[in-house]
């Protein structure tokens, strides 16, 4: 095992986000799956830091988007389903048993979310709220439930501010980007990750 992985494990166990991110940056590409497995295992055990790092790694690597875009061609659909998958990953991480690679587990979630998306696209009548996609449902929960807003309040400001402006104040992505002086692509990614991290803290909600 390369030195970066024990360093990553120690940093995550110590709750040190700076050292954890430093260790992640030094993990050789050929050991990327090992780093994901380490993070997913710690996240499944309840580590909020590991969950945050796992969400960031999966999003930054583009692996989810690649899986989704191999099935869906429409860019807006790829964006929506990729966000749904990220939320499902974070919200159901405690079900990860380490019996397969993290990417294999993620791919199974992608398949479910793609099927759900296609089913909703075929629907001819409005769907009930509990049949919305994870991203839409999370947005609705953030706007209506005080307990979910409390979970949002516990996020790092990097994610909390854009999610609050989007889901609580109802601003467009462009308006959020202008308010925070960030580019739109960055804001979209931060909102997606922030929603996923809120999902990871909620009990009694089914995201998988």
LUMDO-131830 format. One record per atom (N, C-alpha, C): x, y, z. Coordinates in steps of 0.05 Angstrom, whole numbers. Each point is the difference from the previous one (the first is absolute). Layout:
<sites>
<u:X v:Y w:Z>;
...
</sites>
This chain:
<sites>
<u:17 v:-24 w:0>;
<u:-17 v:24 w:0>;
<u:18 v:25 w:0>;
<u:-5 v:18 w:-19>;
<u:17 v:24 w:-1>;
<u:-3 v:17 w:25>;
<u:21 v:15 w:7>;
<u:-1 v:16 w:24>;
<u:-24 v:19 w:2>;
<u:-9 v:10 w:-23>;
<u:-22 v:19 w:0>;
<u:-26 v:-11 w:12>;
<u:-4 v:-26 w:-3>;
<u:-25 v:-12 w:10>;
<u:-1 v:-2 w:31>;
<u:22 v:-10 w:13>;
<u:-1 v:2 w:29>;
<u:-2 v:29 w:10>;
<u:13 v:18 w:-14>;
<u:-1 v:28 w:8>;
<u:-29 v:10 w:-3>;
<u:-13 v:-8 w:-22>;
<u:-28 v:8 w:-4>;
<u:-17 v:-12 w:22>;
<u:3 v:-25 w:6>;
<u:-16 v:-13 w:21>;
<u:4 v:14 w:27>;
<u:25 v:6 w:7>;
<u:5 v:14 w:25>;
<u:-13 v:28 w:1>;
<u:3 v:14 w:-22>;
<u:-11 v:27 w:-1>;
<u:-31 v:0 w:2>;
<u:-13 v:-18 w:-14>;
<u:-29 v:-2 w:1>;
<u:-9 v:-8 w:28>;
<u:14 v:-20 w:12>;
<u:-7 v:-8 w:27>;
<u:4 v:22 w:21>;
<u:19 v:18 w:-6>;
<u:5 v:22 w:18>;
<u:-19 v:24 w:-6>;
<u:-15 v:-2 w:-21>;
<u:-19 v:21 w:-7>;
<u:14 v:25 w:-11>;
<u:23 v:-4 w:-13>;
<u:16 v:22 w:-10>;
<u:-4 v:3 w:-31>;
<u:-18 v:19 w:-8>;
<u:-6 v:2 w:-29>;
<u:24 v:10 w:-16>;
<u:16 v:17 w:11>;
<u:23 v:11 w:-15>;
<u:20 v:-23 w:-6>;
<u:8 v:-15 w:20>;
<u:19 v:-22 w:-4>;
<u:-13 v:-22 w:-17>;
<u:-26 v:-4 w:3>;
<u:-13 v:-21 w:-16>;
<u:1 v:7 w:-30>;
<u:-5 v:25 w:-6>;
<u:0 v:8 w:-28>;
<u:29 v:-1 w:-11>;
<u:19 v:7 w:17>;
<u:28 v:-1 w:-9>;
<u:7 v:-29 w:-6>;
<u:-7 v:-19 w:17>;
<u:6 v:-28 w:-4>;
<u:-14 v:-10 w:-26>;
<u:-24 v:9 w:-4>;
<u:-15 v:-9 w:-24>;
<u:15 v:9 w:-26>;
<u:11 v:24 w:1>;
<u:13 v:10 w:-24>;
<u:26 v:-15 w:-6>;
<u:11 v:-14 w:20>;
<u:25 v:-15 w:-4>;
<u:-5 v:-30 w:-6>;
<u:-25 v:-8 w:0>;
<u:-6 v:-28 w:-7>;
<u:5 v:-5 w:-30>;
<u:17 v:-19 w:-7>;
<u:5 v:-5 w:-28>;
<u:-25 v:-9 w:-14>;
<u:-4 v:7 w:-25>;
<u:-24 v:-7 w:-15>;
<u:-7 v:-30 w:1>;
<u:21 v:-17 w:-1>;
<u:-5 v:-29 w:0>;
<u:-12 v:-10 w:27>;
<u:1 v:17 w:20>;
<u:-11 v:-7 w:26>;
<u:-25 v:16 w:6>;
<u:-12 v:12 w:-20>;
<u:-24 v:16 w:4>;
<u:-23 v:-16 w:10>;
<u:-3 v:-25 w:-9>;
<u:-22 v:-17 w:9>;
<u:4 v:-6 w:30>;
<u:25 v:-3 w:9>;
<u:5 v:-6 w:28>;
<u:-8 v:24 w:17>;
<u:6 v:24 w:-10>;
<u:-7 v:24 w:15>;
<u:-30 v:3 w:2>;
<u:-15 v:-5 w:-22>;
<u:-29 v:1 w:1>;
<u:-11 v:-21 w:20>;
<u:12 v:-24 w:0>;
<u:-9 v:-21 w:18>;
<u:4 v:9 w:29>;
<u:23 v:12 w:5>;
<u:6 v:9 w:27>;
<u:-21 v:21 w:9>;
<u:-5 v:19 w:-18>;
<u:-19 v:22 w:7>;
<u:-28 v:-12 w:3>;
<u:-8 v:-17 w:-18>;
<u:-27 v:-11 w:2>;
<u:-4 v:-17 w:25>;
<u:21 v:-15 w:7>;
<u:-2 v:-16 w:25>;
<u:-3 v:18 w:24>;
<u:16 v:21 w:2>;
<u:-2 v:18 w:23>;
<u:-27 v:15 w:-1>;
<u:-9 v:7 w:-24>;
<u:-26 v:14 w:-2>;
<u:-22 v:-18 w:9>;
<u:1 v:-26 w:-8>;
<u:-21 v:-19 w:8>;
<u:-1 v:-3 w:31>;
<u:23 v:4 w:12>;
<u:1 v:-2 w:30>;
<u:-9 v:26 w:13>;
<u:-6 v:21 w:-15>;
<u:-11 v:24 w:11>;
<u:18 v:24 w:-1>;
<u:23 v:-1 w:-13>;
<u:18 v:23 w:-1>;
<u:-10 v:21 w:-20>;
<u:-8 v:23 w:11>;
<u:-9 v:22 w:-17>;
<u:22 v:10 w:-19>;
<u:24 v:1 w:10>;
<u:23 v:9 w:-16>;
<u:4 v:-19 w:-23>;
<u:0 v:-26 w:5>;
<u:4 v:-19 w:-21>;
<u:-22 v:2 w:-21>;
<u:-25 v:5 w:9>;
<u:-22 v:3 w:-19>;
<u:5 v:24 w:-18>;
<u:8 v:22 w:13>;
<u:5 v:25 w:-16>;
<u:22 v:-5 w:-20>;
<u:22 v:-13 w:8>;
<u:22 v:-5 w:-18>;
<u:-8 v:-20 w:-23>;
<u:-16 v:-19 w:7>;
<u:-10 v:-19 w:-20>;
<u:-17 v:14 w:-21>;
<u:-18 v:17 w:9>;
<u:-17 v:15 w:-18>;
<u:17 v:17 w:-19>;
<u:20 v:14 w:12>;
<u:18 v:17 w:-16>;
<u:15 v:-17 w:-20>;
<u:11 v:-23 w:8>;
<u:16 v:-16 w:-18>;
<u:-16 v:-11 w:-23>;
<u:-24 v:-10 w:6>;
<u:-17 v:-11 w:-21>;
<u:-8 v:22 w:-19>;
<u:-6 v:23 w:10>;
<u:-9 v:22 w:-17>;
<u:23 v:11 w:-17>;
<u:23 v:5 w:13>;
<u:23 v:11 w:-15>;
<u:11 v:-19 w:-21>;
<u:-1 v:-26 w:6>;
<u:11 v:-19 w:-19>;
<u:-17 v:-3 w:-25>;
<u:-25 v:8 w:2>;
<u:-18 v:-3 w:-23>;
<u:-10 v:-28 w:-5>;
<u:5 v:-18 w:19>;
<u:-7 v:-28 w:-5>;
<u:-31 v:-3 w:-1>;
<u:-14 v:14 w:16>;
<u:-29 v:-2 w:0>;
<u:-11 v:10 w:-27>;
<u:10 v:23 w:-8>;
<u:-9 v:12 w:-25>;
<u:6 v:-19 w:-24>;
<u:23 v:-12 w:1>;
<u:7 v:-19 w:-22>;
<u:-19 v:-24 w:-1>;
<u:-7 v:-10 w:24>;
<u:-19 v:-22 w:1>;
<u:-27 v:8 w:-11>;
<u:-9 v:24 w:8>;
<u:-27 v:9 w:-8>;
<u:0 v:6 w:-30>;
<u:21 v:14 w:-10>;
<u:0 v:8 w:-28>;
<u:4 v:-23 w:-19>;
<u:7 v:-23 w:10>;
<u:2 v:-24 w:-17>;
<u:-28 v:-10 w:-7>;
<u:-20 v:9 w:15>;
<u:-28 v:-9 w:-4>;
<u:-17 v:22 w:-11>;
<u:3 v:24 w:11>;
<u:-16 v:23 w:-8>;
<u:16 v:19 w:-17>;
<u:-13 v:12 w:-20>;
<u:14 v:18 w:-19>;
<u:-5 v:29 w:6>;
<u:-24 v:6 w:10>;
<u:-7 v:28 w:6>;
<u:16 v:11 w:23>;
<u:14 v:23 w:-5>;
<u:18 v:11 w:20>;
<u:-14 v:8 w:26>;
<u:-24 v:11 w:-3>;
<u:-14 v:9 w:24>;
<u:-9 v:-25 w:16>;
<u:-7 v:-21 w:-14>;
<u:-8 v:-25 w:14>;
<u:24 v:-12 w:14>;
<u:23 v:1 w:-13>;
<u:25 v:-10 w:13>;
<u:6 v:16 w:25>;
<u:-3 v:26 w:-1>;
<u:4 v:17 w:23>;
<u:-18 v:-8 w:23>;
<u:-26 v:-2 w:-6>;
<u:-20 v:-6 w:20>;
<u:4 v:-28 w:13>;
<u:5 v:-20 w:-17>;
<u:3 v:-27 w:10>;
<u:26 v:-3 w:16>;
<u:21 v:14 w:-10>;
<u:25 v:-1 w:15>;
<u:-3 v:11 w:28>;
<u:-15 v:22 w:2>;
<u:-5 v:11 w:27>;
<u:-17 v:-19 w:17>;
<u:-20 v:-13 w:-13>;
<u:-16 v:-20 w:15>;
<u:18 v:-22 w:10>;
<u:18 v:-9 w:-16>;
<u:18 v:-22 w:8>;
<u:18 v:8 w:23>;
<u:11 v:25 w:-1>;
<u:17 v:9 w:22>;
<u:-15 v:1 w:26>;
<u:-25 v:9 w:-1>;
<u:-17 v:1 w:24>;
<u:-5 v:-28 w:10>;
<u:-7 v:-18 w:-19>;
<u:-5 v:-28 w:8>;
<u:24 v:-13 w:13>;
<u:24 v:5 w:-11>;
<u:24 v:-11 w:11>;
<u:4 v:9 w:28>;
<u:-2 v:26 w:5>;
<u:5 v:11 w:27>;
<u:-22 v:-9 w:19>;
<u:-25 v:0 w:-10>;
<u:-23 v:-7 w:17>;
<u:-2 v:-29 w:7>;
<u:13 v:-17 w:-16>;
<u:-2 v:-29 w:6>;
<u:27 v:-12 w:6>;
<u:20 v:16 w:6>;
<u:28 v:-10 w:4>;
<u:2 v:-21 w:22>;
<u:-18 v:2 w:19>;
<u:1 v:-20 w:22>;
<u:-6 v:-28 w:-9>;
<u:-11 v:-3 w:-24>;
<u:-6 v:-26 w:-11>;
<u:24 v:-12 w:-14>;
<u:21 v:16 w:-4>;
<u:24 v:-11 w:-14>;
<u:14 v:-19 w:19>;
<u:4 v:-25 w:-10>;
<u:12 v:-21 w:16>;
<u:29 v:-7 w:-8>;
<u:10 v:13 w:-21>;
<u:27 v:-6 w:-9>;
<u:3 v:-26 w:-14>;
<u:-22 v:-12 w:-9>;
<u:1 v:-25 w:-13>;
<u:7 v:2 w:-30>;
<u:0 v:25 w:-10>;
<u:8 v:5 w:-28>;
<u:15 v:27 w:0>;
<u:11 v:6 w:-23>;
<u:13 v:26 w:-3>;
<u:-21 v:22 w:4>;
<u:9 v:23 w:10>;
<u:-18 v:23 w:3>;
<u:-13 v:7 w:-26>;
<u:15 v:0 w:-22>;
<u:-10 v:8 w:-26>;
<u:-21 v:-20 w:-9>;
<u:3 v:-25 w:7>;
<u:-20 v:-20 w:-8>;
<u:-26 v:5 w:15>;
<u:2 v:6 w:26>;
<u:-23 v:7 w:16>;
<u:-14 v:26 w:-10>;
<u:16 v:19 w:-7>;
<u:-10 v:25 w:-12>;
<u:-15 v:-5 w:-26>;
<u:12 v:-17 w:-16>;
<u:-12 v:-6 w:-26>;
<u:-28 v:-13 w:3>;
<u:-4 v:-16 w:21>;
<u:-26 v:-12 w:5>;
<u:-20 v:22 w:7>;
<u:9 v:20 w:14>;
<u:-18 v:23 w:7>;
<u:-6 v:16 w:-25>;
<u:20 v:4 w:-18>;
<u:-5 v:13 w:-25>;
<u:-22 v:-13 w:-16>;
<u:1 v:-27 w:-2>;
<u:-20 v:-14 w:-15>;
<u:-28 v:5 w:11>;
<u:-3 v:0 w:27>;
<u:-26 v:5 w:12>;
<u:-9 v:28 w:-6>;
<u:18 v:20 w:2>;
<u:-8 v:28 w:-4>;
<u:-7 v:5 w:-29>;
<u:14 v:-13 w:-19>;
<u:-6 v:3 w:-28>;
<u:-28 v:-11 w:-6>;
<u:-5 v:-24 w:11>;
<u:-27 v:-12 w:-4>;
<u:-22 v:18 w:11>;
<u:5 v:11 w:24>;
<u:-20 v:18 w:12>;
<u:-4 v:25 w:-17>;
<u:22 v:11 w:-10>;
<u:-2 v:23 w:-17>;
<u:-17 v:-5 w:-25>;
<u:6 v:-23 w:-13>;
<u:-15 v:-7 w:-25>;
<u:-30 v:-5 w:7>;
<u:-5 v:-12 w:23>;
<u:-28 v:-5 w:7>;
<u:-15 v:27 w:5>;
<u:14 v:18 w:13>;
<u:-13 v:27 w:5>;
<u:-4 v:14 w:-26>;
<u:19 v:-3 w:-19>;
<u:-3 v:13 w:-26>;
<u:-24 v:-10 w:-15>;
<u:-7 v:-26 w:4>;
<u:-22 v:-12 w:-15>;
<u:-27 v:6 w:14>;
<u:1 v:10 w:25>;
<u:-25 v:4 w:15>;
<u:-17 v:22 w:-15>;
<u:-26 v:-6 w:-2>;
<u:-18 v:19 w:-13>;
<u:-16 v:17 w:19>;
<u:1 v:-7 w:26>;
<u:-13 v:16 w:21>;
<u:20 v:8 w:20>;
<u:-5 v:23 w:15>;
<u:19 v:9 w:20>;
<u:5 v:-22 w:21>;
<u:25 v:-3 w:8>;
<u:7 v:-20 w:19>;
<u:-2 v:11 w:29>;
<u:-7 v:-18 w:19>;
<u:-1 v:9 w:28>;
<u:28 v:8 w:9>;
<u:1 v:16 w:22>;
<u:26 v:10 w:9>;
<u:19 v:-21 w:7>;
<u:-10 v:-23 w:11>;
<u:19 v:-21 w:8>;
<u:10 v:-16 w:-24>;
<u:-8 v:8 w:-24>;
<u:10 v:-13 w:-25>;
<u:18 v:18 w:-15>;
<u:8 v:22 w:12>;
<u:19 v:18 w:-13>;
<u:28 v:-12 w:1>;
<u:18 v:11 w:-17>;
<u:28 v:-9 w:1>;
<u:13 v:10 w:26>;
<u:22 v:-12 w:8>;
<u:13 v:8 w:25>;
<u:6 v:30 w:2>;
<u:10 v:12 w:-22>;
<u:7 v:28 w:1>;
<u:-24 v:18 w:3>;
<u:-22 v:-6 w:-14>;
<u:-24 v:15 w:3>;
<u:-12 v:-3 w:28>;
<u:1 v:-25 w:10>;
<u:-11 v:-5 w:26>;
<u:16 v:14 w:22>;
<u:27 v:-1 w:-3>;
<u:17 v:14 w:19>;
<u:-6 v:30 w:0>;
<u:-3 v:12 w:-24>;
<u:-6 v:28 w:-2>;
<u:-26 v:7 w:14>;
<u:-20 v:-18 w:-4>;
<u:-26 v:5 w:13>;
<u:2 v:-3 w:30>;
<u:15 v:-20 w:9>;
<u:4 v:-4 w:29>;
<u:14 v:24 w:13>;
<u:20 v:10 w:-14>;
<u:15 v:23 w:11>;
<u:-18 v:25 w:3>;
<u:-19 v:2 w:-19>;
<u:-18 v:24 w:0>;
<u:-22 v:-3 w:21>;
<u:-6 v:-24 w:9>;
<u:-24 v:-3 w:17>;
<u:5 v:-12 w:27>;
<u:22 v:-13 w:5>;
<u:4 v:-13 w:26>;
<u:22 v:13 w:17>;
<u:-7 v:7 w:24>;
<u:19 v:13 w:17>;
<u:23 v:-19 w:7>;
<u:-6 v:-26 w:3>;
<u:20 v:-19 w:8>;
<u:21 v:-2 w:-23>;
<u:-9 v:2 w:-25>;
<u:19 v:-2 w:-22>;
<u:16 v:26 w:-2>;
<u:-13 v:22 w:6>;
<u:15 v:26 w:0>;
<u:21 v:0 w:22>;
<u:-6 v:-14 w:22>;
<u:20 v:-2 w:21>;
<u:24 v:-16 w:-9>;
<u:-5 v:-21 w:-16>;
<u:22 v:-16 w:-11>;
<u:17 v:18 w:-19>;
<u:-14 v:16 w:-16>;
<u:14 v:18 w:-18>;
<u:18 v:19 w:15>;
<u:-10 v:10 w:23>;
<u:16 v:19 w:16>;
<u:26 v:-12 w:10>;
<u:2 v:-26 w:1>;
<u:24 v:-13 w:9>;
<u:21 v:-4 w:-21>;
<u:-7 v:7 w:-25>;
<u:20 v:-4 w:-22>;
<u:22 v:21 w:1>;
<u:23 v:-6 w:-12>;
<u:20 v:21 w:-4>;
<u:-12 v:23 w:-17>;
<u:9 v:24 w:5>;
<u:-12 v:23 w:-15>;
<u:4 v:-3 w:-30>;
<u:21 v:-13 w:-9>;
<u:5 v:-4 w:-28>;
<u:-25 v:-12 w:-14>;
<u:-13 v:-18 w:14>;
<u:-24 v:-14 w:-11>;
<u:-26 v:12 w:11>;
<u:0 v:9 w:25>;
<u:-24 v:10 w:12>;
<u:-11 v:24 w:-14>;
<u:17 v:19 w:-6>;
<u:-9 v:26 w:-12>;
<u:-14 v:-5 w:-27>;
<u:12 v:-14 w:-19>;
<u:-13 v:-4 w:-26>;
<u:-26 v:-16 w:2>;
<u:-1 v:-20 w:17>;
<u:-24 v:-16 w:3>;
<u:-23 v:17 w:12>;
<u:7 v:16 w:20>;
<u:-20 v:17 w:12>;
<u:-11 v:20 w:-20>;
<u:17 v:12 w:-15>;
<u:-9 v:20 w:-20>;
<u:-17 v:-13 w:-21>;
<u:7 v:-24 w:-8>;
<u:-15 v:-14 w:-21>;
<u:-27 v:-11 w:10>;
<u:1 v:-15 w:23>;
<u:-23 v:-15 w:8>;
<u:-18 v:15 w:21>;
<u:12 v:18 w:15>;
<u:-16 v:15 w:19>;
<u:-9 v:27 w:-11>;
<u:18 v:13 w:-15>;
<u:-8 v:26 w:-11>;
<u:-10 v:-2 w:-29>;
<u:4 v:-23 w:-12>;
<u:-11 v:-4 w:-27>;
<u:14 v:14 w:-22>;
<u:26 v:7 w:4>;
<u:15 v:13 w:-21>;
<u:8 v:-19 w:-22>;
<u:4 v:10 w:-24>;
<u:10 v:-17 w:-22>;
<u:29 v:-6 w:5>;
<u:11 v:-19 w:-15>;
<u:28 v:-6 w:2>;
<u:17 v:25 w:-6>;
<u:-9 v:15 w:-21>;
<u:15 v:24 w:-8>;
<u:-1 v:21 w:21>;
<u:-23 v:3 w:14>;
<u:-3 v:20 w:21>;
<u:17 v:-8 w:24>;
<u:1 v:-26 w:6>;
<u:17 v:-10 w:23>;
<u:29 v:6 w:-6>;
<u:8 v:-6 w:-25>;
<u:28 v:5 w:-8>;
<u:7 v:29 w:2>;
<u:-18 v:18 w:-8>;
<u:5 v:29 w:2>;
<u:2 v:9 w:29>;
<u:-19 v:-10 w:16>;
<u:0 v:8 w:29>;
<u:26 v:-9 w:14>;
<u:10 v:-23 w:-7>;
<u:23 v:-11 w:14>;
<u:26 v:5 w:-15>;
<u:-2 v:13 w:-23>;
<u:24 v:6 w:-16>;
<u:15 v:-26 w:-7>;
<u:-15 v:-20 w:-9>;
<u:12 v:-25 w:-9>;
<u:-12 v:-6 w:-28>;
<u:14 v:-16 w:-15>;
<u:-11 v:-6 w:-27>;
<u:-23 v:-20 w:3>;
<u:-17 v:-2 w:-21>;
<u:-24 v:-16 w:1>;
<u:6 v:-29 w:3>;
<u:21 v:-10 w:-14>;
<u:7 v:-28 w:2>;
<u:8 v:-7 w:29>;
<u:15 v:17 w:12>;
<u:9 v:-5 w:28>;
<u:-24 v:-1 w:18>;
<u:-19 v:19 w:-3>;
<u:-24 v:1 w:16>;
<u:-17 v:-25 w:-3>;
<u:-3 v:-9 w:-24>;
<u:-16 v:-24 w:-5>;
<u:12 v:-24 w:14>;
<u:27 v:-3 w:-1>;
<u:13 v:-22 w:14>;
<u:-3 v:2 w:30>;
<u:3 v:25 w:11>;
<u:-2 v:3 w:29>;
<u:-28 v:-5 w:10>;
<u:-20 v:8 w:-16>;
<u:-28 v:-6 w:8>;
<u:-5 v:-30 w:-1>;
<u:9 v:-13 w:-20>;
<u:-3 v:-29 w:-2>;
<u:13 v:-14 w:23>;
<u:25 v:8 w:7>;
<u:14 v:-13 w:22>;
<u:-13 v:7 w:27>;
<u:-9 v:25 w:3>;
<u:-13 v:8 w:24>;
<u:-25 v:-15 w:6>;
<u:-17 v:-3 w:-21>;
<u:-24 v:-15 w:3>;
<u:6 v:-29 w:7>;
<u:21 v:-11 w:-12>;
<u:8 v:-28 w:6>;
<u:8 v:-2 w:30>;
<u:15 v:19 w:9>;
<u:9 v:-1 w:28>;
<u:-23 v:3 w:20>;
<u:-20 v:16 w:-7>;
<u:-24 v:2 w:16>;
<u:-14 v:-27 w:1>;
<u:-3 v:-13 w:-23>;
<u:-13 v:-26 w:-2>;
<u:14 v:-20 w:19>;
<u:27 v:2 w:1>;
<u:15 v:-20 w:16>;
<u:-6 v:3 w:30>;
<u:-11 v:23 w:9>;
<u:-5 v:4 w:28>;
<u:-29 v:-7 w:8>;
<u:-17 v:-4 w:-19>;
<u:-28 v:-4 w:6>;
<u:-6 v:-29 w:6>;
<u:-16 v:-4 w:20>;
<u:-8 v:-27 w:8>;
<u:-29 v:-4 w:-9>;
<u:-7 v:-24 w:-7>;
<u:-28 v:-6 w:-8>;
<u:-7 v:8 w:-28>;
<u:20 v:8 w:-16>;
<u:-6 v:7 w:-28>;
<u:14 v:-21 w:-17>;
<u:-14 v:-9 w:-21>;
<u:10 v:-20 w:-18>;
<u:11 v:14 w:-26>;
<u:26 v:-3 w:-4>;
<u:12 v:13 w:-23>;
<u:10 v:-19 w:-21>;
<u:4 v:-25 w:7>;
<u:11 v:-19 w:-20>;
<u:-21 v:-9 w:-20>;
</sites>
